[in-house]
């Protein structure tokens, strides 16, 4: 475990815990370089989203959410139904979801067997693009540690709010998100406005212990069918199972690139999440893009001789992966041009690093994994 006064030099198989007042931005940059998970406390207390809570109890203030966002259309996932490994979703208005919230019977929580929790119609408001849909309402301030965010900077300024990777989650006790890895191989940060979450995490590479013979990933680390996932016992024996950490109100957890995780809402919870990348994890993003492209090219190999083969690959890659090579280059070009316009004489060290790495990756790349890193 790293002392908060010393900069970590090596990756630790743990989620390191810091108080915000004791963690410098320089120290956090080192954590990003190492791809080291951490939890930072005391970060959400001054957010405007505190008005979403009942002052005396810190619980979800249903009338306030109805008044502020009642007519907003929000995506809601059914925690008991899934398709192709993802929870089924439907749209509701916030008012409809709050009506559901009032009547939902909270289950008794079993932290060691999430799938056995006796949920009845458990609905989880998740992946709501609140800042995109309600841009005048500034629910939170981005902590300084996460300020260098190429992905959302591009979507906000270049795509003019068409989409983003900034989300609000509102989940009742017992709601959960199955085991997964975040989009593009991105970083993510998740700040608890209220409530308590339990996280189970696997550092990069350890997810292979929870894949079946077809390569399909398990959904729930707490209830493993060892016939289908025979390597799970090896993981338990070698590593002691997944990393567990509890996230309380005010805590923000940083999940680095490639860390698989699943999350349980132990109590009623509101959180604000970003997916993002910058110079420190650009090599993860590029490698994941190359791997996704290789899969698409293999699937479309019967079109290999066609004149528009590359164009077809780009179309399918965007649909399958969410980003293709053109998108990747557009983001990097945007960052390089913007940092150049800002001028290097007055630029921060982060801006100089942004310019260096965006330019480097804009060079012609073969379809091979990157060997670059920022360490």
C-alpha positions as CSV (number, residue, x, y, z in Angstrom):
1,X,0.0,0.0,0.0
2,X,1.4,3.4,-1.0
3,X,1.6,6.1,1.6
4,X,-0.3,9.2,0.4
5,X,2.7,11.3,0.9
6,X,4.8,9.2,-1.5
7,X,4.2,8.7,-5.2
8,X,3.4,5.0,-6.1
9,X,6.1,3.5,-8.2
10,X,4.6,0.1,-8.9
11,X,1.2,-1.3,-9.6
12,X,-0.5,-2.7,-6.5
13,X,-3.3,-5.4,-6.6
14,X,-5.7,-3.3,-4.6
15,X,-7.8,-0.2,-4.7
16,X,-5.7,2.4,-3.0
17,X,-7.6,4.8,-0.7
18,X,-6.9,8.5,-0.4
19,X,-8.4,11.6,1.2
20,X,-8.9,14.3,-1.4
21,X,-7.0,16.9,0.7
22,X,-3.9,14.5,0.8
23,X,-3.8,13.5,-2.9
24,X,-2.0,15.8,-5.3
25,X,-2.7,16.0,-9.0
26,X,0.9,14.9,-9.7
27,X,0.4,11.8,-7.5
28,X,-2.8,11.0,-9.3
29,X,-1.1,11.3,-12.7
30,X,1.3,8.6,-11.5
31,X,-1.6,6.4,-10.7
32,X,-3.0,6.9,-14.2
33,X,0.4,6.0,-15.7
34,X,0.5,2.8,-13.6
35,X,-3.2,2.0,-14.4
36,X,-3.8,1.8,-10.6
37,X,-7.3,1.7,-9.2
38,X,-8.0,4.1,-6.3
39,X,-10.8,5.5,-4.2
40,X,-10.8,9.2,-3.2
41,X,-13.0,10.4,-0.3
42,X,-14.5,13.8,0.4
43,X,-15.1,14.9,-3.3
44,X,-18.8,15.3,-3.8
45,X,-19.9,17.3,-0.7
46,X,-20.1,20.6,-2.6
47,X,-21.8,19.4,-5.7
48,X,-25.1,21.0,-6.6
49,X,-26.5,17.4,-6.8
50,X,-26.6,17.5,-3.0
51,X,-29.9,19.2,-3.3
52,X,-31.2,15.8,-4.7
53,X,-31.0,14.5,-1.1
54,X,-33.2,14.9,2.0
55,X,-31.1,17.3,4.2
56,X,-31.5,15.4,7.5
57,X,-31.1,11.8,6.3
58,X,-29.0,12.0,3.1
59,X,-31.6,9.8,1.3
60,X,-33.0,10.3,-2.2
61,X,-35.4,13.3,-2.2
62,X,-38.1,12.0,-4.6
63,X,-40.1,15.3,-4.8
64,X,-37.0,17.3,-5.7
65,X,-36.1,14.9,-8.6
66,X,-39.7,15.0,-9.8
67,X,-39.7,18.8,-9.8
68,X,-36.3,19.2,-11.5
69,X,-36.4,16.4,-14.0
70,X,-40.0,15.0,-14.0
71,X,-40.5,15.2,-17.8
72,X,-37.0,13.9,-18.8
73,X,-36.8,10.6,-20.6
74,X,-34.5,8.3,-18.7
75,X,-33.1,4.8,-19.6
76,X,-34.1,2.1,-17.0
77,X,-32.6,-1.4,-16.8
78,X,-34.3,-4.5,-15.5
79,X,-31.9,-6.1,-13.1
80,X,-33.6,-9.5,-13.5
81,X,-33.7,-9.7,-17.3
82,X,-30.8,-9.8,-19.7
83,X,-30.2,-10.3,-23.4
84,X,-26.7,-11.0,-24.9
85,X,-25.1,-10.4,-21.5
86,X,-26.7,-7.0,-20.9
87,X,-29.7,-6.0,-18.8
88,X,-32.8,-5.2,-20.8
89,X,-33.6,-1.5,-20.9
90,X,-36.6,0.7,-21.6
91,X,-37.4,4.4,-21.4
92,X,-39.5,6.0,-18.7
93,X,-40.0,9.6,-17.6
94,X,-38.3,10.6,-14.4
95,X,-41.8,11.1,-12.9
96,X,-42.7,7.5,-13.8
97,X,-39.5,6.1,-12.3
98,X,-40.0,8.0,-9.1
99,X,-43.5,6.6,-8.8
100,X,-42.0,3.2,-9.1
101,X,-39.3,4.1,-6.6
102,X,-41.9,4.9,-3.9
103,X,-43.5,1.5,-4.1
104,X,-40.5,-0.8,-4.7
105,X,-40.0,-3.3,-1.9
106,X,-36.3,-3.2,-0.9
107,X,-34.9,-6.7,-0.6
108,X,-32.6,-8.1,2.1
109,X,-29.0,-7.8,0.8
110,X,-26.8,-10.9,0.4
111,X,-23.4,-9.6,-0.4
112,X,-21.8,-13.0,-1.2
113,X,-24.6,-14.1,-3.6
114,X,-25.9,-11.2,-5.6
115,X,-27.9,-13.3,-8.0
116,X,-29.8,-14.9,-5.1
117,X,-31.1,-11.6,-3.7
118,X,-34.9,-11.8,-3.8
119,X,-35.7,-8.8,-6.1
120,X,-39.2,-8.2,-7.3
121,X,-39.2,-5.9,-10.4
122,X,-35.9,-4.3,-9.7
123,X,-35.4,-1.3,-12.0
124,X,-32.1,0.6,-12.2
125,X,-32.0,4.1,-13.9
126,X,-28.6,4.0,-15.5
127,X,-26.5,5.6,-18.3
128,X,-28.7,8.7,-18.3
129,X,-26.9,11.5,-20.2
130,X,-28.2,14.2,-17.8
131,X,-25.7,16.9,-18.7
132,X,-26.5,16.4,-22.4
133,X,-30.2,16.5,-21.8
134,X,-30.3,19.2,-19.2
135,X,-27.2,21.3,-20.0
136,X,-28.3,24.4,-18.0
137,X,-28.2,22.3,-14.7
138,X,-24.6,21.9,-13.5
139,X,-25.1,19.0,-11.1
140,X,-21.4,18.6,-10.2
141,X,-17.9,19.9,-10.7
142,X,-15.4,17.6,-12.4
143,X,-12.6,16.9,-9.8
144,X,-9.2,18.2,-10.9
145,X,-7.8,14.7,-11.2
146,X,-10.1,13.9,-14.1
147,X,-10.0,17.3,-15.9
148,X,-7.9,16.0,-18.9
149,X,-10.8,14.2,-20.6
150,X,-10.3,14.0,-24.4
151,X,-13.4,12.0,-25.0
152,X,-16.0,14.3,-23.5
153,X,-14.1,17.4,-24.5
154,X,-14.4,16.3,-28.1
155,X,-18.1,15.4,-27.9
156,X,-19.0,18.5,-26.0
157,X,-17.2,21.0,-28.3
158,X,-17.0,19.3,-31.7
159,X,-20.2,17.3,-31.8
160,X,-22.1,20.1,-30.0
161,X,-23.8,17.9,-27.4
162,X,-24.9,15.2,-29.8
163,X,-23.7,12.6,-27.4
164,X,-21.3,12.2,-24.5
165,X,-19.9,9.7,-22.0
166,X,-21.2,11.4,-18.8
167,X,-23.9,9.6,-16.9
168,X,-26.2,9.6,-13.9
169,X,-27.2,6.4,-12.1
170,X,-30.1,6.1,-9.7
171,X,-30.5,2.7,-8.2
172,X,-32.6,1.2,-5.4
173,X,-31.2,-1.1,-2.8
174,X,-30.4,-4.4,-4.5
175,X,-29.9,-3.1,-8.0
176,X,-26.6,-4.0,-9.7
177,X,-24.5,-4.0,-12.8
178,X,-23.0,-7.4,-13.9
179,X,-19.3,-8.0,-14.6
180,X,-18.0,-5.9,-17.5
181,X,-15.2,-3.8,-18.8
182,X,-15.8,-0.2,-19.8
183,X,-16.3,1.1,-23.3
184,X,-13.2,1.5,-25.6
185,X,-10.9,0.3,-22.8
186,X,-11.5,3.7,-21.2
187,X,-10.9,5.0,-17.7
188,X,-14.0,5.6,-15.6
189,X,-14.7,7.5,-12.5
190,X,-17.8,7.2,-10.4
191,X,-18.8,9.6,-7.6
192,X,-21.4,8.6,-4.9
193,X,-23.9,11.4,-4.2
194,X,-25.6,9.2,-1.7
195,X,-25.8,5.6,-0.7
196,X,-23.3,2.8,-0.6
197,X,-22.0,0.6,-3.3
198,X,-20.0,-2.7,-3.2
199,X,-17.5,-3.1,-6.0
200,X,-15.8,-6.3,-7.1
201,X,-12.8,-5.7,-9.4
202,X,-10.4,-7.8,-11.5
203,X,-7.1,-6.2,-12.7
204,X,-6.3,-6.6,-16.4
205,X,-5.8,-10.3,-17.4
206,X,-7.5,-11.8,-14.4
207,X,-10.9,-11.8,-16.2
208,X,-9.6,-14.9,-18.2
209,X,-10.2,-17.0,-15.1
210,X,-13.9,-16.2,-15.5
211,X,-14.4,-17.0,-19.2
212,X,-16.0,-20.3,-20.4
213,X,-14.6,-22.5,-23.2
214,X,-16.2,-20.2,-25.8
215,X,-14.6,-17.1,-24.3
216,X,-17.9,-15.8,-22.8
217,X,-17.4,-13.8,-19.6
218,X,-19.3,-14.7,-16.4
219,X,-22.0,-12.2,-15.3
220,X,-21.7,-12.6,-11.6
221,X,-18.5,-13.3,-9.6
222,X,-20.4,-14.2,-6.5
223,X,-22.2,-17.1,-8.0
224,X,-19.9,-19.0,-10.3
225,X,-20.9,-22.3,-12.1
226,X,-17.5,-24.1,-11.8
227,X,-18.5,-26.6,-14.5
228,X,-18.7,-23.7,-17.0
229,X,-15.9,-21.7,-15.5
230,X,-13.4,-24.2,-14.3
231,X,-10.5,-21.7,-13.9
232,X,-12.4,-19.7,-11.3
233,X,-11.1,-21.9,-8.5
234,X,-7.5,-21.3,-9.7
235,X,-8.1,-17.5,-9.4
236,X,-9.5,-18.0,-5.9
237,X,-6.4,-20.1,-5.0
238,X,-3.8,-17.8,-6.6
239,X,-5.3,-14.3,-5.9
240,X,-7.9,-14.9,-3.2
241,X,-10.8,-13.9,-5.6
242,X,-11.8,-10.4,-6.8
243,X,-10.8,-7.2,-5.1
244,X,-13.7,-5.9,-2.9
245,X,-14.2,-2.3,-1.9
246,X,-17.1,-0.4,-0.4
247,X,-17.9,3.1,-1.7
248,X,-19.7,5.5,0.6
249,X,-21.3,8.9,0.1
250,X,-18.7,11.4,-1.0
251,X,-16.3,8.8,-2.4
252,X,-15.2,8.7,-6.0
253,X,-13.7,5.5,-7.4
254,X,-11.2,5.5,-10.3
255,X,-11.4,2.4,-12.4
256,X,-8.4,2.2,-14.8
257,X,-8.4,0.8,-18.3
258,X,-9.1,-2.9,-18.7
259,X,-10.2,-3.5,-15.1
260,X,-13.3,-5.7,-15.1
261,X,-15.8,-4.9,-12.4
262,X,-19.4,-5.5,-11.1
263,X,-21.2,-3.2,-8.7
264,X,-24.0,-3.7,-6.2
265,X,-26.1,-0.9,-4.6
266,X,-26.2,-2.0,-1.0
267,X,-28.5,0.9,-0.2
268,X,-30.5,3.3,-2.4
269,X,-27.8,5.1,-4.4
270,X,-27.2,8.0,-6.7
271,X,-23.9,8.3,-8.6
272,X,-22.3,10.3,-11.3
273,X,-20.0,8.6,-13.8
274,X,-17.7,9.5,-16.6
275,X,-15.9,7.3,-19.2
276,X,-12.8,9.1,-20.5
277,X,-9.3,8.8,-21.9
278,X,-6.3,11.0,-22.3
279,X,-2.6,10.7,-23.0
280,X,-2.0,8.3,-20.1
281,X,-4.2,5.5,-21.4
282,X,-4.2,6.3,-25.1
283,X,-2.2,3.1,-25.8
284,X,-5.0,1.1,-24.2
285,X,-7.6,2.8,-26.4
286,X,-5.6,2.2,-29.5
287,X,-4.9,-1.4,-28.7
288,X,-8.6,-2.1,-28.0
289,X,-9.5,-0.4,-31.3
290,X,-7.0,-2.6,-33.2
291,X,-8.3,-5.7,-31.5
292,X,-11.9,-4.8,-32.4
293,X,-10.9,-4.0,-35.9
294,X,-9.2,-7.3,-36.3
295,X,-12.3,-9.1,-35.2
296,X,-14.5,-7.2,-37.7
297,X,-12.0,-7.9,-40.5
298,X,-12.1,-11.6,-39.7
299,X,-15.9,-11.6,-39.7
300,X,-16.0,-9.7,-43.0
301,X,-13.2,-11.7,-44.6
302,X,-15.6,-13.0,-47.3
303,X,-15.6,-9.4,-48.6
304,X,-11.8,-9.1,-48.6
305,X,-11.5,-8.5,-52.3
306,X,-14.3,-5.9,-52.6
307,X,-13.4,-2.3,-53.5
308,X,-15.2,-0.9,-50.5
309,X,-13.9,-3.5,-48.0
310,X,-12.2,-0.9,-45.8
311,X,-15.3,1.3,-45.8
312,X,-17.5,-1.7,-44.7
313,X,-15.0,-2.5,-41.9
314,X,-15.3,1.1,-40.7
315,X,-19.1,1.0,-40.7
316,X,-19.3,-2.3,-38.8
317,X,-16.5,-1.3,-36.4
318,X,-18.4,1.8,-35.3
319,X,-21.6,-0.2,-34.8
320,X,-19.8,-3.0,-32.9
321,X,-17.1,-1.1,-31.0
322,X,-18.7,2.4,-30.8
323,X,-15.6,4.0,-32.4
324,X,-13.7,3.4,-35.7
325,X,-10.4,4.6,-37.0
326,X,-11.9,7.8,-38.5
327,X,-13.5,8.7,-35.1
328,X,-10.2,8.0,-33.3
329,X,-8.2,10.2,-35.7
330,X,-10.9,13.0,-35.4
331,X,-10.6,13.0,-31.7
332,X,-6.8,13.2,-31.8
333,X,-6.8,15.9,-34.5
334,X,-9.2,17.9,-32.4
335,X,-7.0,17.7,-29.3
336,X,-3.8,18.4,-31.2
337,X,-5.2,21.5,-33.0
338,X,-6.8,22.8,-29.8
339,X,-3.6,22.4,-27.7
340,X,-1.6,24.1,-30.5
341,X,-4.0,27.0,-30.5
342,X,-3.7,27.4,-26.8
343,X,0.1,27.9,-27.2
344,X,2.9,26.1,-25.6
345,X,4.3,29.1,-23.8
346,X,1.3,29.3,-21.5
347,X,0.3,25.6,-21.6
348,X,0.3,23.3,-18.6
349,X,2.4,20.1,-18.5
350,X,-0.9,18.2,-19.2
351,X,-1.5,20.2,-22.3
352,X,2.1,19.6,-23.6
353,X,1.7,15.9,-22.9
354,X,-1.7,16.0,-24.8
355,X,-0.1,17.6,-27.8
356,X,2.9,15.2,-27.8
357,X,0.8,12.0,-27.7
358,X,-2.0,13.1,-30.0
359,X,0.5,14.0,-32.6
360,X,2.4,10.8,-32.1
361,X,-0.7,8.7,-32.6
362,X,-1.8,10.6,-35.7
363,X,1.2,9.1,-37.6
364,X,0.3,6.3,-39.9
365,X,-0.2,3.1,-37.8
366,X,0.0,-0.5,-38.9
367,X,-2.6,-2.9,-37.5
368,X,-0.5,-4.0,-34.6
369,X,-0.7,-3.4,-30.9
370,X,0.9,-0.3,-29.5
371,X,4.1,-0.6,-27.6
372,X,3.9,3.0,-26.3
373,X,3.2,3.9,-22.7
374,X,3.6,7.1,-20.7
375,X,5.7,5.5,-18.0
